[in-house]
Amino acid sequence: LLINGTVSKIEKDNFVVFHVVGDNKNLTKFYWVSTIESNLDLPKEYNGLVNKKVNISYYTTEIFDAKINDYKNLNIISSLKTD
């Protein structure tokens, strides 16, 4: 799956979560949980991505969330590029 949009917020909890407003104006959360193909040095540069346009390739997977004691879908980033 692919989305083009603007990073509106970066959340750091157990994982880094990018909040992206897509071209369709919908807000979607994307999770950084493993190695990401990128044209950036993400560990050093990801904090500077707020208000920047990004192209994200991702897949959706179901995880068990102990906080809600149920399964939920997460969007996992496989690649993140800037223009």
N, C-alpha and C positions, 0 to 999 in steps of 0.2 A: 504494500500500500504506500501511497505517496501523498504528501501534503506540502503546499507552499504557504508560508505565513510569516507572521511577525511574533517574536518572543515577547510576551507581555510581562512575564515573571519567571524567576528561577527559584525553586523551593529546594532546600537541602534538609533532608530528614534522614531516613535510612538510605535513600537513593537520591540522586539529583533528578528533579522533575522539572521539565520545561513546559510552561503554560504558553501555548501557541494559538494566536488568533489567525485562522485560515483566511484565504481569499473569500470564503463564503461567510465570513464574520462570526463563525462559531468558535468558541474556546474549547481546546482539547488539551489534555495533559499527556505528555510523553515521558517515559521513564528511561533513564540511562542506567542499565544494570550490567552491561558487559561491554566488550570492546566495540567501538563505533568507528566505521570508516568515515573519514572526514578530511577536508582540506585545511583544517585548523589543528593546532596542538591543543585539543580540547581540555585536558587537565589544567593547562595554564590559562586558556583563553575563554572558557565557557562563561565566566562571570560577566564578560563584556558583551554578551549576546542580547541583553535586554534592549528592546526597541529595534533590533536588527532583523532583516528578512532572512529566512532560512528555508532550505528544502530538506525535508525529512523523509527518509524511507523507514517504514516501521512494519511490525507485525503485531497482531493481537494475541495474547495468551491469557489463559484463565489461571489465577492463583487463589490459594486459600488465605483469606485475611482473618487472622485470629481476633482482631479488634471487633469485627462484626460477626465472627463465627460463621462465615459463609464464603462462597467463591465470588470473585469479581474479575472482570476483564481489565487487563492493563495493555496500554500501547507501548511496546518496547522498541526503542530506536535501534535501527541497524546501520543507518548512515545519516549524517548531518552535514550539509554543505551551505556555505554562504555564497552570495553572488559575487 
